[in-house]
């Protein structure tokens, strides 16, 4: 199947099917209410520095799509909204664009003054595969130029690759490939829905990466997405694998707790649904939060719809900051919180 068809499948499925676990782990993080905040709402400062760029509030619209004709509208709407509101944007895997498929679905981002643009390539495409599909230096440079990336995210997606019929399944050598790429320019690593453990962070520290996007369990599960694709094509093996691993991974708040002391900026993503979740992630040690599927519907409609949704999240963050007595993000990072439910059980055991 062509990459553009697979990308279109992903968007269609994410819009129409349940692709996330039924449990919201971020709801287990409860901020402690301050009944006497002694703050003027107009004095609250939500500005955030990330990878040398200034954001108006600590949010990134993380990797969603690219590589098929319909993605141009989606990425254009997101880019316009992010530029107007002064926040960052990531793009979906750029392999399709680098290979010449729907390049404009990626390059449309450069039509807007987005303060932080994060490119996206796969770690498994940096090493030899049976498919023979590998990034060389020219292709990596093209991925950066295609979207005007300020930093390149190298995504780690072993779960998706194992469930995807077209997946690349050789993962030996990814760390060394990431290290080599980090010597050539600014890169970060991101998971794609299954989270990053302390052991993996320990292996990544010191090889030159500049940040982490945890993308933990709780948001879009690409095992779930590939399950629905396999179901439609009557691929019995992949249908069963996708079903079995539907909710595989490390809950996003748990992953954040493992990564927060890495010394690197951390983007908390994976099931972030609203501004309270964003504020909770900052209180737990994230530099910023990331969202994706929560604005997908709006992104297929218009830039104004995306802007309206993002504005709601911004004002929810502002309100949560007031209600915790936090005038700025440094104070929010010290706001008291409690951990409940399944998330606490994970943290007590891992």
N, C-alpha and C positions, 0 to 999 in steps of 0.2 A: 504494500500500500504506500502511495506517495505521502511524503511528510505533510504536505498541505491538507490532505484528506484527514490524516490523524489529528492535526491541530484543530481542524474544524469539528471533528468528533469530540475532542476534549471540551471545547466551549459548549457545544450542544448538550453534552451529558451533564456538565457542571450546572447548566441552567435548568435542567429538567429532572435530574435524579438526586437522590440523597447520596452525597459523596463524602460526608463527614461522619465520624462516630456520633452516637446519640448522646454522649456526655460532654458537657462544656467545662473543661478543666479550669478555665479562667474564672468561672463563677465561684470556684473554691478559694480564690484569693480575695479577701474582704478587707478593704481599707477601714481604718478606725476613724469614726466621725469626730470632728472637732466642733463643738457647739458654740465656741467663742473664738472664731478664726482671726478677728482683728485685722481684716484685710478689706481693701476696696477692690472690687472685681476688676476695675480698670487698671489696677497696678500689677495684675498677675502677668508674669513674663513667661511665655511658653516656648521661647526661641531655643533652638537646639543646634549645636555644632556637630557635624558628622562628616568624616572623611575630608575635612578642610572646607566644607560647604556649610552655609548657614540656612537653616530651615525655620519657618515661622512657627511651626509646632512639630512635636516629635513623631512624625508619621511618614511612612513610605508606602506607596502603593507598589507592592512587590510584583515579581514576575507573574504575568497572566498569560500572554499569548504573543503570536506573531507567526508569519509564514504561510498565511492563506489570505485570500482577498478580503474577507470579512474582518480580519484583524486590523486593517488600516483604520477603519472607523473606531474600533474599540481603543486602540492605542492613541489615536488622535484625540478622542474625547477625554481620555485619562490625562494625557499630556497637557491639554489646554487647561483642565481643572487644576492640575498640580502646579502649573506655572502661575495661574492666577492666585492660588492660595499659598504659594511659596513652600511647597513640600517636595519630597523626593519621589522618584519613580524608577522601578525596575522594569525590565522587559522579559518576555518569555525566551526560551532557548533560541539562540540565533542561528542554529545550524542550517535551518531552511534558507534564511536570508543569505548566509555566507555561501551557500550552494546555488544562489541565484533565484530562489523561489520567493516571489512576493516581497522583494527587497523594500518596496515602499511601505509595507505594513510595519516595518521597523523604522525606516528613515523618517517617517512622518513626525516622529518625536522631535527631530531637530527643527521643526517649524515653530517650536514653542520654547520659551525661556525657562525650562525646568531647572531649578537650582542644583539638583543632584540627579544624575542619570546613571543607573547601574546596568551594565551590559550583562550577558549571560551565555556561558558555554558549559558543556558537560564535562566532568572529570573523565568519564569513560571514553570520551572522544579525543582525549589527549594521548591515549595509549593504543597500541595495536589491537585490532579487533578482527574477527573472522570476516566481518562485512567490509573491512578495508577502509572504513570511514574514519579518517583521522584529521585533526586540525594541524596544519603546519603554521609557520610563523606568519605567512602572508594571510592566511585565513583568520588567524587570531587578530591581526591588525585590522582586517576588514570588519570583524565583529565589533571592534572598538569604534572604528570610523562610522559604521553604519548607523549607530544611534548617538554618536558623540559622547560615548561613555566616559564618566569621570573615574570610574573604577569598574573592574570586570569581576562579576560573580562567577565562581566555578561551582556548578551545582553537583551535589552528591545525591544520586538517586538510585541506589542499588535495588530498593524494593520495586520501584517502577520498572526498571530494566528487566527484572526477573519475571514480572507479570506481563509485560508488553510483548506481543508476538514478534515484533521487530527489534526487540531489545538487544543491546550489547551486553555481554555477560562476562567479559574479562575485566576484573577490577584490580588485578595485580599491577602495581606500579603507579597508581593514582597519586599517592603522596609525593613521590619523587617528581612526577610531572607537574604537580602544583608548585612544588618548591622551585623548579626550573622556571616556571612562568612568573612566579613572584619576583624573580631576579630581574625581569625585563620591564615590569610596570606594576602599578597598584592593582592588587587582586584581593578578593575576599572569598570566603566559602559560604555556601548555603545548602541546607538540606531542602527536601521538597515535600515534607509532610510527615516524616518519621522521627525527626529530632536528632540531636547530637549529644553524645554522652561525654562524661568527664574523661574517659579513656581516650576518646577520639580527639577531644580538645588538647589533651596532653601530647598527643602525637602531632598535632598541627602547630602548636606553639613553637616559635623559634624558627620557622621555615620561611618567614617573610610575609605572611598574609597580614592584611591590615584590618580585618573585621570578620564578623560571623553573623549569619542569619540562621537562627536555630531551626525555623520552620518545623516545629514539633507537631506531634499528634494532637488532633483536636480540630484542625481545619480540613481542607481538601485532602482526601486520601487518594493518591494516584493508583493505589491498588484497587480502590473502589471504581475509579474512572476506567481503568483497564478491564475490570470485571464486567462492566456494562458493555464495553466494546467487544469483549470475547463472547458475551452472551448473544449479542446481535449476529455475530458471525458463526455461532454454534461451534466455537472452539472449546471443547469440553475440558481439556487440560487447563487452559488459562482461566476459564470460568471458575473452576474449582480452586485454583491457586489464588485468584483474586478474592474469592469469597472467604477463604481461610485466613488470608492476611489483610482483610478489610480494615481492621483496627489495630494493625501492627505499629509499634513505635513507642517513643518516649513522650509522655504528655508535655506540651510546650512549656508550662511553668516549671516542670521538673528539669527539663533541658536547660532552661534559663538559669536555674539555680546551680547547674553544673558549669555553666559558661561565664557567669558574671565575674568571676575572679581571674579570668584569663589574662587580664591586662589589655584586652582588645575591645573596641566598640562592639556592642551586641545589639542586633535588631531582633526583637521578640516577635515572632510570627507563628501562626498555626492556631487558628480558631479565635483570633481577636475579632470581636463583633461590634464593640462600641468604645466610647471614650473612657468608661470606667475600666475596661480591660486594659486600655493603653496606659492609664494612670497606674493601675496595679502593676503592670510590667515595669514601669519606671521605678516604682517603689521597691521592686525586687532586684533592680540592678541593670535593667536594659538602658541603652542609650536612646533608642527610639523603638517604635512598634511598627509592624508591617501588616497590611491587610491585602486581600485579593478578592476572593469569591464574594465577599460582602458587598462589593460595588459592581460586580459583573453585570447584573441586570441593568443598572444605570449606565454602565459603559457602552452597552449595546444600544442605548437610546440617544443620549446627547451629552455634551460637555456640561450643560447646565444641570442635568440630573446628577452627574457625578459630583459637581461642585456642591450641590445642595446636600448630598449624602455626606460628603467630607466636612462640610460646614457644621452639620449636626454633630459629627464626631469631635470636631474641634471644640465646640461649645460644651460638650460633655466632659472633655478633658479639663477645660477651664473651670467648670463647676466642681469637678472632683478635686481639683487643686484648692479651690476656695474651701471646700468642705473638709479638707485635711489640713488647712492652715498653711498651705504651701504657696509662697509667692513666686517661686521659680522652680526650675526642674531640679536644681541641687537640693532644695528643701523637700521636693516631692520624693527624691531618691531616698530620703531618710524617713519618709512617712511610715508610721506603724501600720502593720497589716497582720492578719492571721491567715493560716492555711487550713482548710477544712477538707472533708470528704475524701474521695479517691486520690486527690493530689497529695494530701497529707500521708495517706497510706503508702503511696509511691516514695515520698521523700523519707519516710521512716524506714523503708526497706532497702533503698538503693544507695 
